[in-house]
Amino acid sequence: MFEPKESEQVQYIEPLELKQWLSQSDKPLLIDVRDANHHLEFNLGGDNISIYEFASQINQLDPDQMVVIYCQVGQKSFNAASLLIQSDFSSVYSLKGGIEAWRKTVTT
């Protein structure tokens, strides 16, 4: 069982940890910060908010909700997650290695 934690820093989550968390009742909000074409091609579910629109959309998100952000390889998701931490979100994760790591380690 994955136990989410609160932190004042961005936390990384491994693909297999995320798969486990998504099977639990306390699922996080998933946000894909890739562009719409990449999201349509393959995604883990959740909302699609492009990294270029992300900062302007933060106020529409609940800072008390647990959030996992993902992208292709993990850099953009870390940047987006950092913006959430700066906006006083308390449980923010970035998928380590992004969709590429998910595809290599998780069979769906």
PyMOL commands that set and color helices and strands:
alter all, ss='L'
color gray80, all
select helices_A, chain A and resi 15-22+36-41+51-60+75-86+98-105
alter helices_A, ss='H'
color red, helices_A
select strands_A, chain A and resi 11-13+29-32+47-48+67-70+92-95
alter strands_A, ss='S'
color yellow, strands_A
deselect
rebuild
show_as cartoon
